[in-house]
């Protein structure tokens, strides 16, 4: 659909351009064709907010400019709805990467509440492998990771979903799709739960099913938790897990080395589906905390669940972060922040200097939209590539020393800062364009 409207371009509240125009929406961009000015194409990911007031639409861009659109006439509501729809579809397509879509409901009403905003709207509901995603008609999309759902309450043909951080989503007017949506959501949550239970039972065959079931409530897919918490339900959990990981010779050396230099009571564990996409399959994920100069650094590490899947394209690395808060606060933040970016490496890894490269344009815009990504980048120190054990362990020690000397400076370790090959780019950006979240 095309829209005839007047537009004005502002910078620092000063009008710098205006004209009558025709506006078109495309899959990747919004295009403005002024009558007397040069045409303008704006990628959807360049837009930070779309809001409206008094029948005027205001589009805020990353660069700081604001576009005001008015005189839309009877097409005003269509413009708002379609602008949000095109932008959300573009961003969510990028955000989901390889995550399969399971179910969709095209019509519903929602009421959304969080610490900083609340609204009511018509919406589409999409159940992905690990998330419930809502496409409101006139607002930015909402992504609710299934692992963070605290409670699902059923009302009179309505469903209320509460998230651990206090977010709340009320869904109503589902009509004949009420039971279908309710059952589909519960089924997807249960499938992830069963996956976790099956993985645990594979290395703890002696444990009874009900103890594993209790533990799986804590070990949600993609969520790190202290091993000491898991062992309240499953004694000897760590012993059995270590045996499983150490069934591979390379993993044995690396795991035992990180274990030997870390704070034992703070080791945290999780299970993640497709940490690096189809290249590596499902993974055991860990946070090891290492003391240096009386401060802690956190090391994020992963080990393939299926050791047979290891190959030359694995490209694993140990990622170091400053832990400049309490252990519990850091663990909570890290779980949320890594979920916000779908456990991707490149948005964190890429240097400020590289953000100007067109290949990484999406990361540049994502930093503006995702506060937790900006903080992750500030806390990130560096990485050690898994090559051979001797080289890896030497680099680990060098990086720990560097971290101890630079915990408050914000400096990054310069070794392994460059991208070794195109695979690292492809895993995050190829086929799905670039990567971002709302």
C-alpha positions, 0 to 999 in steps of 0.5 A, spaced: 500 500 500 502 507 498 500 513 502 500 520 500 502 524 506 506 530 508 513 529 511 518 534 515 525 532 517 527 534 524 534 534 527 535 537 535 528 539 534 529 544 528 526 542 522 531 541 516 526 539 510 519 538 509 515 536 502 509 532 500 510 525 498 508 518 497 511 513 502 511 505 500 513 500 505 517 494 503 520 488 507 527 491 508 525 499 508 520 504 508 521 509 502 519 516 502 518 519 495 518 527 496 515 531 490 521 536 490 526 533 494 531 527 493 528 520 495 529 517 502 530 509 504 530 508 511 531 500 513 526 498 519 532 497 523 534 504 523 528 506 527 528 506 534 521 508 535 514 509 532 509 513 535 503 517 534 499 523 537 494 528 534 493 524 527 501 525 526 506 519 526 513 520 529 519 516 527 525 516 531 532 514 527 538 512 531 542 517 528 538 522 532 533 525 526 525 525 527 521 524 521 514 527 522 508 524 517 501 528 517 495 529 512 494 521 512 487 522 512 483 516 512 489 512 511 492 514 518 490 507 522 492 503 516 499 507 516 500 506 523 498 498 523 502 497 517 508 500 519 509 496 526 507 490 522 513 491 517 518 493 522 516 487 527 516 482 521 523 484 519 526 485 526 523 478 528 525 475 522 532 477 524 532 476 531 529 468 531 535 466 526 534 459 525 529 458 531 523 454 528 516 457 528 511 452 531 504 455 532 501 462 530 494 465 532 492 471 527 487 474 531 487 476 539 486 482 544 492 483 549 494 488 555 501 488 556 504 491 563 511 492 565 515 497 569 516 502 564 510 501 559 503 498 558 498 498 553 492 494 550 492 492 542 490 487 537 495 482 536 498 476 532 501 471 537 506 466 535 509 460 538 517 459 537 521 453 539 523 457 545 519 464 545 512 466 545 512 472 540 506 477 540 505 482 534 501 488 536 498 492 531 501 499 533 506 497 538 513 494 538 513 486 538 514 483 545 518 477 546 517 472 552 522 467 553 518 460 555 524 459 560 522 466 564 515 464 564 513 464 572 505 463 572 500 462 567 493 463 569 487 461 565 480 466 566 474 466 563 476 465 556 482 469 557 490 467 559 494 471 563 502 470 563 507 473 568 514 473 567 519 472 572 521 480 572 514 482 573 512 483 566 505 481 565 501 479 558 493 478 558 490 475 552 483 475 550 478 475 544 481 468 542 474 465 540 475 458 537 482 459 538 482 459 545 483 452 547 488 451 541 493 457 543 493 454 550 494 447 549 500 449 544 503 454 549 503 448 554 505 443 549 511 447 547 513 448 554 513 441 556 517 439 550 523 443 552 522 440 559 522 433 556 528 435 552 532 437 559 529 431 563 532 426 557 539 429 557 539 429 564 537 422 565 542 420 559 548 421 564 544 420 570 541 413 569 541 411 576 536 417 578 529 416 579 524 420 574 521 424 579 527 427 582 530 429 575 523 432 574 524 436 580 531 438 578 528 440 570 524 446 573 530 449 575 534 447 569 530 451 564 533 451 557 538 456 556 538 458 563 544 458 567 543 456 575 548 454 580 550 447 580 549 447 588 542 449 587 541 443 582 544 438 587 539 439 592 534 435 588 539 431 584 545 429 589 552 427 585 549 431 579 556 434 578 560 428 579 555 425 573 556 431 569 563 431 569 564 424 567 559 425 561 563 431 559 570 428 560 568 422 555 571 426 550 579 427 551 579 434 549 573 437 553 576 433 559 583 437 559 579 444 558 573 442 563 578 440 569 583 446 568 577 451 568 574 447 574 581 447 578 582 455 577 575 457 579 570 458 585 567 451 586 561 454 590 559 459 584 560 454 578 553 455 574 550 450 569 545 450 563 543 446 557 542 450 550 539 448 544 543 450 538 548 455 541 551 456 534 545 454 530 546 447 526 553 447 526 554 445 533 547 442 536 545 442 543 550 444 548 552 444 556 553 451 558 557 454 564 559 460 567 566 459 571 568 464 576 575 466 577 578 470 582 583 475 580 586 481 585 580 479 589 575 480 584 571 476 580 571 474 572 566 470 569 568 465 564 562 463 559 564 456 556 560 451 552 561 443 551 557 439 545 552 434 548 553 430 542 561 429 542 560 425 535 558 432 532 565 435 534 568 438 527 573 443 525 567 448 524 566 448 531 569 454 533 568 454 540 572 459 545 572 461 552 569 468 553 571 473 559 567 478 562 568 483 568 563 481 574 563 488 577 557 486 582 555 481 586 555 473 584 547 473 584 546 479 580 551 478 575 548 471 574 541 474 573 543 479 568 547 474 564 541 470 563 537 475 561 542 479 557 544 473 553 537 471 552 536 478 549 541 477 544 539 469 543 546 467 545 549 470 539 557 472 539 558 477 534 554 483 537 558 482 543 565 480 540 565 486 534 569 492 536 567 499 536 571 500 530 568 495 526 561 497 527 562 502 521 562 496 517 556 494 513 556 487 514 555 489 522 550 495 521 545 491 524 549 490 531 550 498 531 542 499 531 541 493 536 546 496 541 541 502 541 535 498 542 538 493 547 540 496 553 543 489 556 547 488 549 550 495 551 552 493 558 554 486 555 559 489 551 562 494 556 563 487 561 566 483 555 574 483 556 576 478 551 576 471 548 580 465 548 580 460 542 580 453 542 586 451 538 590 446 542 590 445 550 597 448 551 596 454 547 589 455 550 591 454 557 597 459 556 592 464 553 587 463 559 592 465 564 594 471 560 587 473 559 586 472 567 592 476 568 590 482 564 583 482 567 586 483 574 589 489 571 584 492 567 577 490 571 575 498 572 578 500 565 574 497 560 579 495 556 579 489 551 584 484 551 587 485 544 589 477 542 583 474 538 580 480 537 579 479 529 574 474 526 578 468 523 574 467 517 567 468 514 564 462 518 563 467 524 560 472 520 555 467 517 553 464 523 550 470 525 548 474 519 548 470 513 541 468 510 538 471 515 541 478 514 543 481 520 541 480 527 537 484 532 532 484 538 527 489 540 
